[in-house]
């Protein structure tokens, strides 16, 4: 089972790879919309990738208002 730090690190690494930005430019508490300059459709695309990677399903209501990597990783971690 992954720990919270591993999950967070993988979320950051996947987001960096997906949006082609250096991993070290992303911090856990960054607002991913602002930091990556993405819209909700692109965020949905990232979420789909994360769900496949971690083999989890994240219901929309759990993601309401989530806009930073740390919270996103915590929601994923809760489903592992």
Secondary structure, DSSP 8 states (H G I E B T S, - for coil): ---HHHHHHHHHHHHHHHTT--GGG--TT-BHHHHHT--HHHHHHHHHHHHHHHT----HHHHTT--BHHHHHHHHHHH-
